[in-house]
Amino acid sequence: MRSYHDLSAKGSPISAVGPVNQIELSAELLSQLAGLAVDVREGLLALSVRVGLKVMEAMLEEEVATIVGPKGRHSQARTAYRHGHEEGTVVLGGRKVTIAKPRVRSKAGQEVVLQVFERFQAEDALHQAAMDRMLHGISTRRRHKGLEDIGSGIDVQGISKSSISRNFMHRTRQALIELLERRFDSTHFVALFIDGFALGEHLVITAMGLDAEGQKHILSIREGATENAQVCKDLLNELVERGFDANRGLLAVLDGSKALRAAVVATFGDKVLIQRCQVHKLRNVLDYLPDSRKAEVKHKMRPAWAETDADQAKRKLEMLADSLKYEHPDAAGSLREGLEETLTVVKLALPGTLKKTLRSTNPMESAFDGTATHTRNVKRWRNGEQALRWMAAALLEVEKRFRRIKGYKEIPVLIDVLAKSTGGLSTPPEFKKEAIA
């Protein structure tokens, strides 16, 4: 046996513990502590994995002892016996680690399943981590670059790229199914945003709902185009079948697609009000102008939309269109087209912050920004099914970070004006108090 002072004099790692007198340490413990010191130098994960292996080995031995009895003690009542060890793999530190797995057989010669080993062998967390890394831009070829070293002396088995790809396809299909089977029967939606996101040659139409408490929800996706009336109708009819209800009034914030607008009106009738996205409208008008006129027109359109009086805002925009009609008739025509519906939030006299949030599809654009981050490394979109799978997985990942919209405390005002403007069902007084609070 060696004392603490003997170790301190030779600079042993145990000297960092502090001045503890007359502690006697066994050679076995000293060896284990020295090994842990090496793991600490290799990294915290290496230490954690080594400790995890020790704990798992103890748990396995405890389970074996529970089944067959203590080692070295014969028992007539035992129903199984130890049968040596075999190579097995468990999941630790984001990898498959090879271990010597104890074997147990019944007296009838059948292999006994060890529950501890099965739990450590489960690969769900491993494949979920692989999916998360792929969504965050790490390809199957570079997967090992995203893993921290778990230390030397541990036998690690890799997961093949094809296995990761197959599992990723399965999990993204599950994400798509989850998204398309969501129910909305108990959710009061006050606004609906619909826009398209391009993945290669595929346009994925996405619907997002805003509930009465200011939370955003991804509702559904379809592969198609907002200019396709049938695709838009199918998307909306599917939402209705899944419990989406507009009977209390709904504000639909859309881009300039006539087919999409027609589908929304056909589905929800007079219970919906249309707000044309002001950002899309501004972009469309500027596309018809030379660079020399863009700044001037932009600085006139934005203040007009910021007016609190809808008639005054309309007059300013019509005057601008008149000033453009001779030199830039297409720009003037674009400005006049759907002009009334760009002013819906102004007509509703919504409070400033909420009006700014609902004047455009920007709440959805922020979700698309996150989607672009998750899909940026895919260079080839083979088909629409692949695009839908990736889009569903990316949107569900982005949705986890959604926050309530700016101006959510003002939503009771929107609920009231929607009910008055559309003849929708009135909101119970207790709900208004909760929302305002």
C-alpha positions in Angstrom: 0.0 0.0 0.0 1.2 3.5 -0.8 0.2 6.7 1.1 -1.1 10.0 -0.3 2.2 11.7 0.5 4.1 9.2 -1.6 1.9 10.0 -4.6 2.1 13.7 -4.1 5.9 13.7 -4.2 5.9 12.0 -7.6 3.3 14.4 -9.1 0.5 11.8 -9.3 -2.9 13.1 -10.6 -4.3 12.3 -7.2 -2.3 15.2 -5.7 -4.9 17.5 -7.2 -7.4 16.2 -4.6 -5.9 18.3 -1.8 -4.3 17.8 1.5 -5.8 14.6 2.8 -3.6 12.9 5.4 -3.1 9.2 6.0 -5.4 7.9 3.2 -4.3 4.5 2.0 -5.1 3.6 -1.6 -5.1 0.1 -3.1 -3.0 -0.6 -6.2 -6.2 -1.5 -8.1 -7.8 1.9 -7.3 -4.6 3.7 -8.1 -4.5 2.0 -11.5 -8.2 3.0 -12.2 -7.6 6.6 -11.2 -4.6 6.8 -13.4 -6.7 5.5 -16.3 -9.4 8.1 -15.6 -6.7 10.8 -15.6 -5.9 9.8 -19.1 -9.6 10.0 -20.1 -9.8 13.5 -18.6 -6.9 14.6 -20.8 -8.6 13.0 -23.9 -11.8 14.9 -23.2 -15.0 14.9 -21.1 -16.8 12.6 -23.5 -14.0 10.1 -23.3 -14.3 10.1 -19.6 -18.1 9.8 -19.7 -18.0 6.9 -22.1 -15.4 5.0 -20.0 -17.4 5.6 -16.9 -20.6 4.6 -18.8 -19.0 1.3 -19.8 -18.0 0.5 -16.2 -21.5 1.2 -15.0 -23.0 -0.9 -17.8 -20.7 -3.8 -17.0 -21.8 -3.6 -13.4 -25.5 -3.5 -14.4 -25.0 -6.5 -16.7 -23.3 -8.5 -14.0 -26.0 -7.6 -11.5 -28.7 -8.8 -13.9 -26.8 -12.0 -14.6 -26.4 -12.6 -10.9 -30.2 -12.1 -10.4 -30.9 -14.7 -13.1 -28.4 -17.4 -12.2 -27.3 -16.5 -8.7 -23.9 -15.3 -7.3 -20.8 -16.4 -9.2 -19.0 -19.5 -7.8 -22.0 -20.6 -5.7 -23.9 -23.7 -6.8 -27.6 -23.7 -6.4 -30.0 -26.5 -7.2 -32.9 -24.0 -7.6 -31.3 -22.1 -10.5 -33.0 -22.2 -13.8 -30.1 -20.8 -15.9 -26.4 -20.7 -16.0 -23.5 -18.6 -17.3 -22.3 -19.4 -20.7 -19.2 -17.3 -21.2 -19.1 -14.1 -23.3 -19.6 -13.0 -26.8 -18.9 -9.8 -28.8 -21.7 -7.3 -28.8 -22.2 -3.6 -29.6 -23.9 -0.9 -27.5 -24.6 2.8 -28.2 -22.4 5.2 -26.2 -21.1 8.7 -27.1 -23.0 8.7 -30.4 -21.2 5.6 -31.6 -21.5 1.8 -31.6 -19.0 0.5 -29.0 -17.9 -3.1 -29.0 -18.1 -4.9 -25.6 -17.7 -8.4 -24.2 -21.4 -9.3 -23.5 -22.0 -12.0 -20.9 -24.2 -14.9 -22.0 -26.8 -16.7 -20.0 -28.6 -19.9 -21.0 -31.6 -21.7 -19.5 -31.3 -25.3 -18.5 -33.3 -26.1 -21.7 -30.4 -24.6 -23.7 -32.2 -21.4 -24.8 -30.4 -18.0 -24.8 -31.7 -15.7 -22.1 -32.2 -12.1 -23.2 -30.5 -9.5 -21.0 -32.7 -6.5 -20.6 -29.8 -4.1 -19.7 -28.0 -5.0 -22.9 -31.1 -4.5 -25.0 -31.6 -1.0 -23.6 -28.0 0.0 -24.3 -28.1 -1.6 -27.7 -31.1 0.5 -28.9 -30.1 2.6 -31.8 -33.0 5.1 -31.9 -31.1 7.8 -30.2 -28.1 7.2 -32.5 -30.2 7.4 -35.6 -32.0 10.5 -34.3 -28.7 12.1 -33.7 -27.6 11.2 -37.3 -30.8 12.8 -38.6 -30.3 15.9 -36.6 -26.7 16.2 -38.0 -28.0 15.8 -41.6 -30.6 18.5 -41.0 -27.9 20.7 -39.7 -25.7 20.3 -42.8 -23.4 17.3 -42.0 -23.5 14.8 -44.8 -23.2 11.0 -44.3 -19.7 11.1 -45.7 -18.6 13.7 -43.1 -20.7 12.4 -40.2 -17.6 11.4 -38.2 -16.4 15.0 -38.3 -19.3 16.0 -36.1 -18.5 13.5 -33.4 -16.3 14.2 -30.4 -13.4 11.8 -29.7 -14.4 9.2 -27.1 -10.8 8.2 -26.3 -8.3 5.6 -27.1 -8.6 1.9 -26.2 -12.3 1.7 -27.0 -13.3 -0.5 -29.9 -15.8 1.5 -32.1 -17.9 0.2 -35.0 -19.0 2.7 -37.6 -22.5 2.9 -39.1 -22.5 2.6 -42.9 -23.5 5.6 -45.0 -26.2 3.5 -46.6 -27.6 2.5 -43.2 -27.8 6.2 -42.2 -29.4 7.1 -45.5 -32.1 4.4 -45.2 -32.9 5.4 -41.6 -33.0 9.1 -42.6 -35.5 8.3 -45.4 -37.6 6.3 -42.9 -37.5 9.1 -40.3 -38.3 11.9 -42.7 -41.3 9.8 -44.0 -42.5 9.6 -40.5 -42.1 13.3 -40.1 -44.2 13.9 -43.2 -46.9 11.5 -42.0 -46.9 13.2 -38.6 -47.3 16.6 -40.2 -50.1 15.5 -42.6 -52.1 13.7 -39.8 -52.2 16.6 -37.3 -55.6 17.5 -35.9 -56.8 21.0 -35.2 -60.3 20.4 -33.7 -59.5 22.2 -30.5 -57.4 25.1 -31.8 -58.8 28.5 -32.5 -57.0 29.9 -35.5 -57.2 33.7 -36.2 -54.9 33.9 -39.2 -53.7 31.7 -42.1 -50.4 32.2 -44.0 -49.8 30.3 -47.3 -46.7 30.6 -49.4 -44.4 28.4 -51.5 -40.8 27.4 -51.0 -38.6 26.1 -53.9 -36.5 23.0 -53.5 -34.8 22.7 -56.9 -37.5 22.4 -59.5 -40.1 21.5 -56.9 -42.3 24.2 -55.2 -43.7 23.1 -51.8 -46.8 25.0 -50.8 -46.8 25.5 -47.0 -49.7 26.5 -44.8 -49.1 28.0 -41.4 -51.7 29.0 -38.8 -51.7 31.6 -36.1 -53.7 30.7 -33.0 -55.5 33.0 -30.6 -52.6 33.0 -28.2 -50.1 34.1 -30.8 -48.4 30.7 -31.4 -47.6 29.7 -35.0 -48.3 26.1 -36.2 -47.2 24.4 -39.4 -50.4 23.0 -40.8 -49.6 21.2 -44.0 -47.6 21.1 -47.2 -48.2 20.2 -50.8 -45.9 19.8 -53.8 -47.2 22.0 -56.6 -47.7 25.7 -57.3 -49.8 28.5 -55.8 -50.9 29.2 -59.3 -52.5 25.8 -59.5 -56.1 26.2 -58.3 -56.7 22.4 -57.8 -53.6 22.0 -55.6 -54.6 25.0 -53.5 -58.2 23.6 -53.1 -56.9 20.2 -52.1 -54.6 21.7 -49.5 -57.4 23.7 -47.9 -60.0 21.0 -48.1 -57.5 18.7 -46.3 -57.1 21.3 -43.5 -60.9 21.5 -43.1 -61.1 17.6 -42.9 -58.5 17.7 -40.1 -60.5 20.2 -38.0 -59.4 23.6 -39.2 -62.3 25.9 -38.5 -62.9 29.5 -39.8 -66.4 30.0 -38.4 -65.2 32.6 -35.9 -63.6 34.6 -38.7 -60.2 34.3 -40.3 -57.5 36.6 -41.8 -55.7 34.9 -44.7 -52.3 36.5 -45.6 -51.4 35.5 -49.1 -49.1 36.3 -52.0 -50.4 37.6 -55.3 -51.7 34.3 -56.6 -55.2 34.6 -58.0 -55.7 30.8 -57.9 -54.8 30.7 -54.2 -57.1 33.6 -53.4 -59.9 31.9 -55.2 -59.3 28.6 -53.4 -59.3 30.4 -50.0 -62.6 32.2 -50.7 -64.2 29.0 -52.2 -63.3 27.1 -49.0 -64.1 29.5 -46.3 -66.6 31.8 -48.0 -67.5 35.0 -46.2 -65.8 33.9 -43.0 -62.4 34.9 -44.4 -60.8 38.3 -45.1 -57.8 38.5 -47.5 -54.7 40.5 -46.7 -52.4 40.7 -49.8 -48.8 40.5 -48.7 -47.4 44.0 -48.9 -43.8 42.7 -49.3 -44.8 40.7 -52.3 -46.7 43.6 -53.8 -43.8 46.0 -53.3 -41.5 43.5 -54.9 -43.8 43.0 -57.9 -44.2 46.7 -58.5 -40.4 47.4 -58.3 -39.7 44.6 -60.8 -41.4 46.7 -63.5 -39.3 49.8 -62.7 -35.8 50.9 -63.7 -33.3 51.2 -60.9 -33.5 55.0 -61.0 -37.1 54.9 -59.9 -37.2 52.1 -57.4 -36.1 54.0 -54.2 -38.6 56.8 -54.9 -41.5 54.4 -55.4 -40.5 52.3 -52.4 -40.4 55.4 -50.1 -44.0 56.4 -51.2 -45.6 52.9 -50.9 -44.4 52.1 -47.5 -45.7 55.3 -45.8 -49.0 54.9 -47.5 -49.4 51.4 -46.0 -48.4 52.8 -42.6 -51.4 55.2 -42.6 -54.1 54.6 -39.9 -56.8 55.8 -42.3 -57.6 53.3 -45.0 -59.1 55.9 -47.4 -56.1 58.1 -47.0 -53.8 55.2 -47.7 -55.8 54.2 -50.8 -55.6 57.8 -52.2 -51.9 58.0 -51.8 -51.4 54.7 -53.6 -53.8 55.6 -56.4 -52.0 58.9 -56.9 -48.7 57.1 -57.1 -50.2 54.7 -59.7 -51.4 57.8 -61.7 -47.9 59.2 -61.7 -46.5 56.0 -63.1 -49.1 55.1 -65.7 -47.5 56.9 -68.7 -43.8 56.2 -68.2 -44.3 52.8 -66.5 -47.8 51.5 -67.2 -47.0 47.9 -66.1 -45.8 49.1 -62.7 -48.9 51.2 -62.4 -51.1 48.2 -63.3 -49.3 46.0 -60.8 -49.9 48.6 -58.1 -53.6 48.9 -58.8 -54.1 45.1 -59.0 -55.4 43.9 -55.6 -54.7 47.3 -54.1 -57.7 47.1 -51.8 -56.6 43.8 -50.2 -53.2 45.2 -49.4 -55.0 47.6 -47.0 -57.1 45.0 -45.1 -55.1 45.3 -41.9 -55.5 49.1 -42.1 -59.3 48.8 -42.6 -59.5 46.6 -39.6 -57.8 49.3 -37.5 -55.5 46.8 -35.9 -53.0 48.0 -33.3 -49.6 49.0 -34.7 -47.4 46.0 -33.7 -50.0 43.4 -34.7 -50.8 45.3 -38.0 -47.1 45.2 -38.9 -46.9 41.4 -38.2 -50.0 40.6 -40.2 -49.4 42.9 -43.2 -47.1 40.3 -44.9 -46.2 36.6 -45.1 -42.9 37.5 -43.1 -43.9 35.2 -40.2 -43.8 32.3 -42.7 -40.6 33.6 -44.4 -38.8 33.3 -41.1 -39.7 29.7 -41.0 -38.5 29.3 -44.6 -35.2 30.8 -43.6 -34.7 28.0 -41.1 -35.8 25.5 -43.7 -33.2 26.8 -46.2 -30.5 26.3 -43.5 -31.5 22.7 -43.0 -31.7 21.8 -46.7 -28.8 23.9 -48.1 -26.5 20.9 -48.6 -28.9 19.0 -50.9 -27.7 19.7 -54.4 -30.0 17.3 -56.3 -33.7 17.0 -55.7 -34.7 13.7 -57.4 -38.5 13.9 -57.0 -41.4 15.5 -55.2 -41.5 12.8 -52.5 -37.9 13.6 -51.5 -38.7 17.4 -51.4 -41.8 16.8 -49.2 -39.9 14.5 -46.8 -37.1 17.0 -46.3 -39.5 19.9 -46.1 -41.6 18.2 -43.4 -38.6 17.3 -41.3 -37.0 20.7 -41.6 -40.3 22.6 -40.8 -40.9 20.4 -37.7 -37.4 21.1 -36.6 -37.9 24.9 -37.1 -41.3 24.8 -35.4 -39.6 23.7 -32.1 -38.0 27.2 -32.0 -41.2 29.2 -32.8 -42.0 32.0 -30.4 -45.2 34.0 -30.1 -45.6 36.7 -32.7 -44.9 40.3 -32.0 -48.2 41.9 -30.9 -49.7 38.7 -29.6 -51.3 40.6 -26.7 -53.3 42.6 -29.3 -54.9 39.5 -30.8 -58.2 39.9 -28.9 -58.8 43.1 -30.9 -58.3 41.0 -34.1 -60.8 38.4 -32.8 -63.4 41.0 -32.2 -63.1 42.8 -35.6 -63.0 39.5 -37.5 -66.3 38.4 -35.8 -67.9 41.8 -36.6 -66.5 41.9 -40.2 -67.3 38.3 -41.1 -70.4 37.6 -39.0 -68.3 35.0 -37.2 -69.0 33.4 -33.8 -68.3 35.8 -30.9 -65.5 35.0 -28.5 -66.4 34.1 -24.9 -65.6 37.0 -22.5 -63.4 34.8 -20.3 -61.1 34.0 -23.3 -60.6 37.7 -24.0 -59.5 38.3 -20.4 -57.0 35.4 -20.6 -55.6 36.6 -23.9 -55.3 40.2 -22.7 -53.6 39.1 -19.5 
